[in-house]
Amino acid sequence: MSRLCFGAVRPPVRRHGKAGRLRHNAVAGIEEFCSVELRFRERRGEIVVLPIDDPDAALYAVGQVAAMLDVQVAFLRRLDEQGVVVPVRSAGGQRRYSRREIDRVAALVKLIGEGLTLEGARRVLDLQARVEELEADLHRAHGD
């Protein structure tokens, strides 16, 4: 069972037949529950922030990220082992990626596809991050 918004628990999906066709999908019911709860909280004036709204929330498993980016799980493991993209580990030791980490992996894949080595792509991303940091410092110093 996996947790969804506000403590709701996603029930297991029931399957039947050899093809594993979906007979009952309870996710739609949970999503409706979440939207009702959100509307209720908004009416009470509460600020509602979901984990999915946080770009640093580690929500995605390694298999999900591999499928999203059309890369091998072994490639993601290699990035972790070499310290290029280091996801958070769950209590059970599984890798969990945030949207920010997924964006970094996607940028690495693009640069590697353009012919850079992994180390070269890593260096490009590190330099881009440093430039953004220096520009923000400059912006703050000028009071703009």
C-alpha positions in Angstrom: 0.0 0.0 0.0 1.3 3.4 -0.9 0.5 6.8 0.7 -1.2 9.5 -1.2 -2.2 13.0 -0.1 -3.3 13.7 3.5 -2.8 10.2 4.8 -5.0 8.5 2.2 -3.8 5.0 1.4 -3.9 3.7 -2.1 -5.5 0.2 -2.1 -3.9 -2.5 -4.1 -5.0 -2.7 -7.7 -6.9 -5.9 -8.5 -5.9 -7.7 -11.7 -7.4 -10.7 -13.4 -6.5 -13.0 -16.4 -3.1 -13.9 -17.8 -2.7 -10.4 -19.4 -3.1 -8.8 -16.0 -5.9 -6.5 -17.3 -7.0 -3.9 -14.9 -10.4 -4.8 -13.4 -10.6 -2.1 -10.7 -8.6 1.1 -10.4 -9.0 2.7 -7.0 -6.7 5.5 -7.8 -9.5 7.6 -9.4 -11.4 7.3 -6.1 -8.4 8.4 -4.1 -7.8 11.4 -6.5 -11.4 12.5 -6.0 -11.0 12.2 -2.2 -7.8 14.4 -2.5 -9.6 17.0 -4.6 -12.5 17.2 -2.1 -10.1 17.5 0.8 -8.2 20.2 -1.0 -11.4 22.2 -1.7 -12.4 21.8 2.0 -9.0 23.1 3.2 -9.0 26.0 0.8 -12.5 27.0 2.0 -11.1 27.1 5.6 -8.3 29.4 4.4 -5.5 26.9 4.9 -2.5 27.0 2.6 -2.3 23.6 0.9 1.1 22.5 -0.2 1.4 19.0 -1.5 4.7 17.0 -1.7 4.3 17.0 -5.5 4.5 20.8 -5.5 8.0 20.6 -3.9 10.7 20.2 -6.6 13.0 18.7 -3.9 10.6 16.1 -2.6 12.0 12.7 -3.4 8.9 11.0 -4.8 10.0 9.0 -7.8 11.5 5.5 -7.7 14.4 4.6 -9.9 12.2 2.5 -12.3 9.8 5.4 -12.7 12.6 7.8 -13.6 14.1 5.3 -16.0 10.8 5.0 -17.8 10.2 8.8 -17.8 13.6 9.5 -19.4 13.9 6.4 -21.5 17.2 5.3 -19.9 18.4 2.1 -18.3 18.1 1.7 -14.5 21.8 0.7 -14.6 22.6 4.2 -16.0 20.9 5.8 -13.0 22.8 3.6 -10.7 26.0 4.6 -12.3 25.2 8.3 -11.9 24.6 7.6 -8.2 27.8 5.5 -7.8 29.9 8.3 -9.4 28.2 11.0 -7.4 26.8 12.8 -10.5 23.2 12.6 -9.3 22.8 11.2 -5.8 19.1 10.5 -4.9 17.8 10.2 -1.4 17.4 6.7 -0.1 14.2 5.5 1.5 14.1 3.7 4.8 14.3 0.4 2.8 17.3 1.6 0.9 15.6 2.4 -2.4 16.6 5.4 -4.5 14.0 8.2 -4.6 14.4 11.0 -7.0 13.1 14.6 -6.8 11.9 16.6 -9.8 15.2 18.6 -9.6 17.3 15.5 -9.8 15.2 14.2 -12.7 15.8 17.5 -14.5 19.6 17.1 -13.9 19.5 13.5 -15.3 17.5 14.7 -18.3 20.1 17.4 -18.9 22.9 14.9 -18.6 21.2 12.6 -21.1 20.9 15.5 -23.6 24.5 16.5 -23.2 25.7 12.9 -23.5 23.5 12.5 -26.6 25.3 15.5 -28.1 28.6 13.7 -27.7 30.0 14.7 -24.3 31.4 12.2 -21.9 29.7 11.7 -18.6 32.5 13.7 -16.9 32.2 16.5 -19.5 28.4 16.7 -19.1 28.8 16.8 -15.3 31.3 19.6 -15.6 29.0 21.6 -17.9 26.1 21.3 -15.5 28.3 22.2 -12.5 29.5 25.3 -14.3 26.0 26.3 -15.3 24.9 26.0 -11.7 27.9 28.2 -10.6 27.0 30.8 -13.2 23.4 31.0 -12.0 24.7 31.3 -8.4 27.0 34.1 -9.3 24.3 35.9 -11.2 22.0 35.7 -8.2 24.7 37.1 -6.0 25.3 39.9 -8.4 21.6 40.6 -8.6 21.4 40.8 -4.8 24.5 43.0 -4.5 23.0 45.6 -6.9 19.7 45.5 -5.1 17.7 44.9 -8.3 
